[in-house]
Every structure is written in C-alpha cells, then in structure tokens.
Amino acid sequence: MKVVKFIGKVLGFIVLAIGIFFAIVYGLISYQTSRTQISYQDQIYEYSEKYNVDPLLTASIIKVESDFDNNAQSHQGAHGLMQLLEDTAKHSADVVGIDYYPEKLNDVDYNLDLGVGYFDYLYRYYNNRDLALAAYNGGVGNVDNWIKEGTLDKDNPDPLNIPFEETRQYVTKVNANYEVMKKFYKDGLPSEEEISDLRSLSNRNFEIFIKDFIRNIR
C-alpha cells in the first residue's frame, strides 16, 4: 500500500508540474501575442514579394524599427515603418530604380518600397541575413570593416561579435522576432480581424505550441 501511495503522489506531482508548465507557457504566449501590433499586412506582402523577401522577416524588421508606427521618427531623423535616414533612402531609390521624394518617406508604400528594397540589396551584397541586418542598422562601411578586420566571419557571422551594442541588439531582436513569427505565423501574418481578438489569437498560438511540443517528443 505504501508503494501504491508513493507512486500516486509521484504521479500527482508530475501531473501538477505539467499543469504548471503549460499554464506558464500559455501565460507567456498570451503576453507575446498581446504585444502583436502588426499592421499594413497587404503592403508588407506586396513589397516583400516584389523583392523576394520573406514577409515574416519584413514584419520582424518593422517590429523592431518602428513597432508598426508609420509616424515614428528617431532622434537621428529616420522616418516611417522601416526607419529610413534621408541619405539611406536616397541611395535606396538609386538602387531600386525609383525617383527619390524626401517628402514621401512617411508614406507607407514608398517607405516599404525603399526599405525592403534596400534590405534586399544588402542581402544580395552579403548573401547573409545577419550581415544584411547589421548593415541595415550599423552601415555597410562598418560591416565591411568588421569583416576585413576578422571581427565577423563573412560566411558564418556571430551576431554576438558585432562591436556596436545597438547593432548587436538590433540583429538579435530582429532574429528573435523572426523566430516567433515563423513559429506562430508560418501560414501567413495574422489579419487585422484576428489581431482585434487577441484572446482567440492567443488560443490559436497555444494550440500551435502544443502540436509542435507533441510532435517533438514523439
């Protein structure tokens, strides 16, 4: 009888621990989902497709750059969703082959056209996502110097070795957001209707986590 009681207590403890684990996970997923402020989905798809960039990556960059606030402006004078400096925007206009209009940098379509186009240019230049992100934030000249000095490996760069703290954190944050996007929104960005009901979206994301969890332990 003592053995049976002991086994029962152990099983009860395991069940309780599993319940607490999933409650914590659900809380974390709900919190993460509550911070989902994705907007401009149609435009994100349009310009991501134009430049062959994963729309989930585009959304991740926007999340870190401006948190989807098209009126955002940094203390350095960066504008719009993709936080474009005027010099960068002018260079991007040359790269993607469109006219440059500084007064349109807060126009959603124009900002995305230049921003996503410029990221695509950087990705093709480095053939590496982390280096392209680092250059988008810290500048091409700096990234080229870090590669030349051996601080970053051109073929397998470690973002933790980026000398600029702001750029290091930027690349890390975009990658973290991108992983979350791929986990929960691999079938497409949530619509404005879905985002308006965050509880249902949280439940959906929790179901996705449970399915992946079960799949991984099989």
Solvent accessible surface area in square Angstrom, and as a share of the most:
residue,aa,sasa,rsa
1,M,169,0.75
2,K,174,0.74
3,V,103,0.59
4,V,100,0.57
5,K,125,0.53
6,F,132,0.55
7,I,88,0.45
8,G,40,0.38
9,K,150,0.63
10,V,57,0.33
11,L,102,0.51
12,G,39,0.38
13,F,140,0.58
14,I,78,0.40
15,V,104,0.60
16,L,109,0.54
17,A,45,0.35
18,I,85,0.43
19,G,40,0.38
20,I,91,0.46
21,F,89,0.37
22,F,48,0.20
23,A,65,0.51
24,I,100,0.51
25,V,18,0.10
26,Y,74,0.28
27,G,38,0.37
28,L,115,0.57
29,I,12,0.06
30,S,31,0.20
31,Y,139,0.53
32,Q,53,0.23
33,T,3,0.02
34,S,50,0.33
35,R,104,0.38
36,T,14,0.08
37,Q,91,0.40
38,I,6,0.03
39,S,37,0.24
40,Y,62,0.23
41,Q,17,0.08
42,D,115,0.59
43,Q,47,0.21
44,I,1,0.00
45,Y,84,0.32
46,E,93,0.42
47,Y,21,0.08
48,S,0,0.00
49,E,145,0.65
50,K,113,0.48
51,Y,25,0.09
52,N,140,0.72
53,V,16,0.09
54,D,55,0.28
55,P,34,0.21
56,L,14,0.07
57,L,11,0.06
58,T,1,0.01
59,A,0,0.00
60,S,0,0.00
61,I,1,0.01
62,I,0,0.00
63,K,29,0.12
64,V,41,0.24
65,E,36,0.16
66,S,11,0.07
67,D,69,0.36
68,F,13,0.06
69,D,69,0.36
70,N,21,0.11
71,N,124,0.64
72,A,22,0.17
73,Q,115,0.51
74,S,38,0.25
75,H,179,0.80
76,Q,122,0.54
77,G,22,0.21
78,A,8,0.07
79,H,30,0.14
80,G,0,0.00
81,L,0,0.00
82,M,1,0.00
83,Q,25,0.11
84,L,1,0.01
85,L,71,0.35
86,E,91,0.41
87,D,123,0.64
88,T,37,0.21
89,A,0,0.00
90,K,116,0.49
91,H,79,0.35
92,S,0,0.00
93,A,1,0.01
94,D,109,0.56
95,V,48,0.28
96,V,34,0.20
97,G,63,0.61
98,I,52,0.27
99,D,97,0.50
100,Y,56,0.21
101,Y,93,0.35
102,P,63,0.40
103,E,132,0.59
104,K,81,0.34
105,L,2,0.01
106,N,55,0.28
107,D,62,0.32
108,V,22,0.12
109,D,54,0.28
110,Y,19,0.07
111,N,0,0.00
112,L,0,0.00
113,D,16,0.08
114,L,0,0.00
115,G,0,0.00
116,V,1,0.01
117,G,1,0.01
118,Y,16,0.06
119,F,4,0.02
120,D,19,0.10
121,Y,58,0.22
122,L,0,0.00
123,Y,89,0.34
124,R,154,0.56
125,Y,109,0.41
126,Y,5,0.02
127,N,119,0.61
128,N,29,0.15
129,R,74,0.27
130,D,28,0.15
131,L,1,0.01
132,A,0,0.00
133,L,0,0.00
134,A,1,0.00
135,A,2,0.02
136,Y,26,0.10
137,N,46,0.24
138,G,15,0.14
139,G,29,0.28
140,V,42,0.24
141,G,47,0.46
142,N,50,0.26
143,V,0,0.00
144,D,49,0.25
145,N,76,0.39
146,W,16,0.06
147,I,37,0.19
148,K,177,0.75
149,E,126,0.56
150,G,59,0.57
151,T,50,0.29
152,L,5,0.03
153,D,80,0.41
154,K,102,0.43
155,D,126,0.65
156,N,120,0.62
157,P,13,0.08
158,D,61,0.31
159,P,27,0.17
160,L,129,0.64
161,N,79,0.40
162,I,4,0.02
163,P,64,0.40
164,F,91,0.38
165,E,103,0.46
166,E,116,0.52
167,T,2,0.01
168,R,67,0.25
169,Q,84,0.38
170,Y,13,0.05
171,V,0,0.00
172,T,65,0.38
173,K,108,0.46
174,V,0,0.00
175,N,26,0.14
176,A,55,0.43
177,N,28,0.14
178,Y,17,0.06
179,E,93,0.42
180,V,47,0.27
181,M,13,0.06
182,K,72,0.31
183,K,78,0.33
184,F,22,0.09
185,Y,9,0.04
186,K,131,0.55
187,D,143,0.74
188,G,25,0.24
189,L,16,0.08
190,P,1,0.00
191,S,50,0.32
192,E,117,0.52
193,E,139,0.63
194,E,66,0.30
195,I,26,0.13
196,S,92,0.60
197,D,69,0.36
198,L,54,0.27
199,R,190,0.69
200,S,59,0.38
201,L,5,0.02
202,S,6,0.04
203,N,62,0.32
204,R,80,0.29
205,N,1,0.01
206,F,43,0.18
207,E,96,0.43
208,I,39,0.20
209,F,45,0.19
210,I,44,0.22
211,K,126,0.53
212,D,22,0.11
213,F,67,0.28
214,I,73,0.37
215,R,136,0.50
216,N,118,0.60
217,I,115,0.59
218,R,228,0.83
